[in-house]
Amino acid sequence: MSSIRDFWRKVLPHVPYLIRHDFWRKLFALVFAILLTGVAYQKAKSQMELVKMDIRGVQIKFVAVEEGVTLIPRDVPVDISVELPKEQKNLKNTDFYLECPVTKYQVEEDLPVELRPDMVKTNVPIDNLRVLSVNPDMLPLNIDIMDTKDVPVYPVCDFSELMEGYQASLVQPEKPVTVRGPKKHLATISYVETEKIPLANVTKSFSRQVDLVSPYDKNIEILSGKVKIEVKVEKNKPHAFDGIPVQVLSSRTGANNLVIAKIQPESVTVLVDSVPDISQTQIHPFVDLTDVTRPGVYTVDIKCWSDNARIKVNEVVPSKATVTLEPAATASK
């Protein structure tokens, strides 16, 4: 111990006071500085060491070049290959995106777009990032422009709900409504319909504010609110159709070699409830001789049917017909 003490007594006078004063604290500071330098060196070394990564499923943001053009997003992922510092190799595909500018002309003509490495953007700061490639580098655009269009309104109802003896007509609104959606879809829309207007137990004309039904799907938005629809309701008025020929149903009669020698009358008058858009061609008076198998003179009821469900037949005048049936051989002589 004495030899060590003697050593320090001889050495210390030759050590500068700046070092000797508070020696242990300065020694600790020196060691700490050496450690920090080592850490900083390792960090700098790792930042300088680059690794290659393939990142899949990176989203594209299509950006319209012209003002006032709204593009409908398209969920199209692409793959990118990047070179970045080794310490940042845990990045995810959501940390990247491609910003792809497109023109209105490209969208309307559906032209393909070129995807370049300089389009790659990041959501987090990345030092020394280098984008090597984008796959695919060409992509069909297949997106659409949001647009608006004015179309007429068609009221919707079920006339069969009306009480018997009444008819109704709908007044179409004069003003069109505005719809918004993908331009390609709007080109196929020529009108919009209202929700169904109930007509059960209605005997008087009325007006109602009704909602509009969006065509296709939720991508089509109707900018107008409810529309006012006028419904005119009135009692049916008889309408007479004159001179309608009487048809004969005679399948079994023909099978038994019988022919119609005479039918009186050959045409009748049919009284029907007056409803919109009906014509004489939709009314068919007839006599039924399908069960007649012998020649002779028959008096039968004249019945009537219509291929328009809205037409109600009130009366056939006259209501009976006289039909003369003869054997086919006799009729030919």
Residue, then its C-alpha position, 0 to 999 in steps of 0.5 A: m500500500s505504501s508503495i502505491r501511495d508513494f507512486w501517486r505522491k510522485v506522479l500527481p504533482h506532474v498531472p495538471y490541476l484541471i485533470r486532478h480536480d473532481f477526477w472521478r466525475k470527469l472520468f465518468a463523463l468521459v466513459f459516458a461520452i465514449l458510449l454515446t459515440g458508439v451508439a451514434y456510430q452504430k445508428a449512422k452505420s445502420q442508416m447507411e446500410l440499405v435493404k431491399m423490400d417488396i411491399r404488396g397492396v399499396q393503394i392508389k389515389f387518383v387525382a383529377v388535374e382539372e378543377g371541378v372534377t370529382l373522381i370516384p375512388r377505385d380500390v386498386p392495390v399495386d406492389i412496389s419494390v423499395e430500398l430503405p435503411k435497415e432500421q425501417k424495414n418494418l414498414k407496412n403497405t399502409d405507410f405508402y400510397l401512389e398519387c396518380p394524376v389523371t385528366k378528364y379526357q383519360v377518364e372519359e376515354d378510359l385510357p390506361v395510366e402509367l404508374r411510375p416510381d416517382m408517384v410513390k408517396t409516404n405517410v411517415p418520414i423515411d430517410n434515404l428511401r429509393v423506389l425501385s419499381v411499381n408493379p404493374d407499371m400500366l393499369p386500366l383506368n376504369i374509374d368514373i367522374m361524378d356528375t349531375k343530370d336533370v331527369p323527369v319524375y314518373p309517379v308510381c301507383d297500382f290502379s287495381e287498388l281503386m274501389e270498384g267504379y272509380q278511375a284515377s290518373l296521375v299528373q306528372p310533375e313539370k319540373p325535373v329533378t337532379v340526380r348525381g352519380p357516376k357519369k357512365h351510370l347517369a347516361t342510362i337514367s332517363y327518369v326516376e320513379t316515386e315511391k308507390i302512391p296508395l289508392a285503396n279506398v280513395t274516392k276523391s282527387f288529392s295531392r301528396q308529397v312523396d319521396l323519390v326512389s333512387p335508381y340502381d344503387k346507393n351510388i346514385e343520389i337524388l339531390s331533390g327532396k320530396v315532390k308533389i304529385e296530383v292524383k285525379v280520381e273520379k267515378n267511371k263513365p260508361h263508354a260504348f264501343d259499337g260494331i265489335p265482331v262476335q267470335v265463336l268458340s267451337s272446338r268440339t263443334g268443328a271436331n263433329n264436322l259442324v260449321i256455322a251457317k249463320i250467326q245473328p247478330e254478327s257484331v255487338t255494342v259493348l259498354v265498359d267503364s271509361v278508363p284511360d288508354i283503352s281501345q276497341t281492340q282490347i275488347h272481345p265479345f264471344v259465344d261459347l259452342t264448345d259443348v255443342t255436337r249436333p246441328g241446329v239453331y241455338t240461342v246463346d249468351i254473348k260474353c265478353w273478355s278483355d286483355n286489359a285488366r283495368i277494363k270492366v265490361n258493364e253490358v253487351v247489346p244485344s246480350k244473346a245471339t242466334v247461331t245456326l249449325e249445319p253439317a259440313a257436307t250440307a253447308s258445302k252444297 
